Structure formats: structure tokens, C-alpha cells
Amino acid sequence: MAQLTDDCFAFGGRLVPVEEALADLRRRLTPLTDVETVPLRKALGRCLAEPLTARLDVPPHDNSAVDGYAVYFDDLPAEGEVRLPLAGRVAAGHTLDGPARRGTAIRIFTGAPMPYGDGDSGPDTVMMQEDCREEDGHVVIPAGIRRGANRRKAGEDVRQGDAILRRGQKLRPQDIGLAAAQGLTELAVHAPLRVAIFSTGDEVRDPPAPLPAGGIYDSNRFTLAALLDGMGCAVTDLGILPDDRQAITDALEKAAGSHDLLITSGGVSGGEEDHVKSAVEALGSLYFWRLAIKPGRPVALGQARGTAFIGLPGNPVAVMVTFLRVARPIIERLSGAEESDPKLFPVLAGFDYKKKQDRREYVRVRLERRGDGQLVAHRFEQDGAGVLSSMVAADGLVELPEEATRIAAGSVVPYLPFSEVGL
């Protein structure tokens, strides 16, 4: 009797390691998007097309960090108090009329420019108002302040000529604020990557259509669209295609002419009803279609009519995992985004686990902090590739490298928080 297996990864053919596949694709792919200029208010989440160099100092002049009194440090006592006449007042956005002379104090407010003096230098120190008291047009100042206290120097934040934002950087609120501090109103960014998506399968239905016997609602397309929206892509939803090679071929060929990337879910496993693989081969070529990753072995990567193609598995969890670890780096490359591997953090395994050598596995986990402060990752008992609820409940994934075969509870494992991949 033939030996049976319960491992869908056990069938023949070489499984390509994930890093090998990504390295090959990075050599093949170049950024495709055009460059456009957008107002700062529209730049959030976009990828900067050109590096930004500071054209002015920030702050542009020495200014006060607090409300208080601008004085010459050399006029202050080593001990005790000194009584200095108030010789002026300067608020933010204004300057002092005339120089500040030695032996006087200037009332000053946060952000106001430091007064200039009657020689080579001016007041160099600001006393906080809480530490002083006013008497009859004078201010009484105690000893004990250091020279230059509470004075912000020109260029202390940013120096003219500094590189302040990188090409390919995904713009965050603080980046946009930094650009505004340079007097800019708009930035050059990459145009959104145009991505077409569709699902395949005669059993798949769009909600809220009634489900036939054996039917399921399509969750993958909605998951993919949301993931792509989060990456700033311009998504075209082509719906659900039947398990028909010609229909899939026609849809791919039509979409290839007006998109930068095609993504499908389902139909790449190589079964009798899996037609996506053969459709892509008819229109172009497949570079890989079996990766050494679980969940998600059947991942197809190639091109159709010269347009990049990613074929993801049909199981919902496998779709998410392969998108995050395979599709996401490809999308970053194509969209001109800065490429960087997400950070993994060491945590303790709260589970025992066995795996096959030479494939990378991702285990859904939820973190718990023990009484001693250690973070422990707990695995979900129901962890099949179709159990989407486990992705909802999880905090992230434990990444088990290719060489590992057994994980013991209490051992240190690499943990990928969902926040590192935009979730």
C-alpha cells in the first residue's frame, strides 16, 4: 500500500528559500512609478522621490527656550543675588529695539530671538522667570545658573546643508513637519503603484450574495486590498474569476496593460483546477512558484506581458503571511520605497514545536508578560492556514528559520510584531 502523508509540503520539486527568491527579484525589478509633486497636506504615507537637504538653519536664530530674563552670564554673581535693571521686552516674532547693554536684563519669552549686544556678543543666558522676582523695574536673579542655559542656538535642530530626509522614505507626520520647518509647501513623491487584484475559484462568492452548497465568501480580496491601501498603492479590484484558464488569461492580459503589478489569490498550487500558473506562463514567465515557507508554499512570482506578477495561496492566513514576508518587499521595490527588513525581537517560546528542516515557518502568537518582565509568545492551538481568526487574535508571528527542527518551551525565538509590517 502506498505511503500516505498529511504534509502538503512533502511533494516533489525544489522549494526555493525565501531570501533567495527575494534577492533574485530585487535584481530583476526596478522602481516603476512616475514622480509627482504634492502639497504637504497630501504627502502623508507617500514615498519621497528625492532626498531633501536643509536650505536653512532650524532655528534660524538664537532664541529663548523659556519665559524669563536674558542676561550676560558675566553679570551674574558666583553666590548670593544680583539686582539688574529691566531694559526691554521681547516676545516671539519680535526683536528688541536696539542693543542689550551689559549690566541689564531683558524680559524675554519662549521662542523670542536672543537680543544682540553693544559689542561682539550679546546676552548669552536666560534665567527662568520662576527663579527670579521683579522689584521696582529691576529683576533679582540668584546665583547658580550655568553659562548659556535656556538658550537655543541657531541650527541646533537642523543645520543648513544637512541631509534631513532620504529618497524612498515613507513620509510620517514628523517628516512633513520637518519639511514645513524648511519653508516648503510641497514635496516630490513617487506616484502610487498601480496594482490589480483578483481572486479565483468557482466556490468563492462576494458578500452578501447567498452561498451555494460548498461555497465560501471571499475574504482574501478584501484583505489584500486593505494591505495594499495601507502601503499607498492604487488598487483595482477585478473581482472573482472562475476556475477557467482562458478567463484568467484574458483578465491577466488586459490588466497587464494598465498596471504595474498583478496579484492573485488561489489557483497556483498546480492542481487540475489551478489555472493561474499556466495562464501566467502563457503570457510571460514564472521565476518561482514553490517557496520554502509555511504557511504559503504555493507562491508564484513572475511576469505577464512584462508586468510583475505575484500569485498568492488561497488560504486566508497563507495570503497574509506571504504578503507580509514576500509580496511586501517586492511592492516596496517597485514603488520606489526605501527597502528595509522589519525588526525582529527576541522573546521566549511558550510552546514546544517541531518543524521540517529547510523551510521557514511563521507561527501566530500572542504575547504575555510574565511576573519577571520576560515576554512569552503563546501559540494558537488552531493554527491551520485557513484559520483567519488566529491572525485577528495574534500580536505577531514567531519566525522559525530554515535550519531549526525543534523549538523547546523557554527557548529564545525571533518575534515579528505586526506593527513592524504596518498592521
Order of alpha helices (4+ residues) and beta strands (2+ residues): alpha-beta-beta-beta-beta-beta-beta-beta-beta-beta-beta-beta-alpha-beta-beta-beta-beta-alpha-beta-alpha-beta-alpha-beta-beta-beta-beta-alpha-alpha-beta-beta-beta-beta-alpha-beta-beta-beta
